[in-house]
Amino acid sequence: MIVRSRTILTRIAVGLLLVVSCLAATPWLLGQRARAARRHWKDEAIPLVASWAEDKNWRAQEIGILTNRTADKRVLAEGWLTDKTILMESGEWLVYKSHCSKERPHLVKDIFLAKGSDGKWYYSTFHFCVGMVALLGEQETQPPNLAMSG
């Protein structure tokens, strides 16, 4: 009877140890998945943004959408903001890709990557929200230049 009780207690202890180990590992495993998803997003976004920044024809078309007041659904703020470009009053620009954690994939937390007409890369984890509405709320008018936009 004593041997049987020890066996049962040992099994319970091992079971509890397994449960506690799994619970302790869960945040780490979820963090690993989130880091992998974010890395994947950045690995796709960087060459895409770089190609937009280098493509003069693409940039001219994008800026034309803004300066000609084209009725394009990608225009988020008339004259200076599309879903891929921010145009400054000075003519400087940022081409960007951003992601809001409210959109799929939800594991990718808020991120903004851009390349500017000054050749610099810009990065932020600020929550711009879906459709850059936080930027629109903060920046009611066209930014004057890259130096003043940050």
ABEGO torsion letter per residue (X at the ends): XAAAAAAAAAAAAAAAAAAAAAAAAAAAAAAAAAAAAAAAAAAAAAAAAAAAAABAAAAAAAAAAAAAGBBBAABABBGABBAABBBBAAGBBBBBBBBBAABOBAABBBBBBBBBAAGBBBBBABBAEBGGAAAAAABABBBABAAAAX
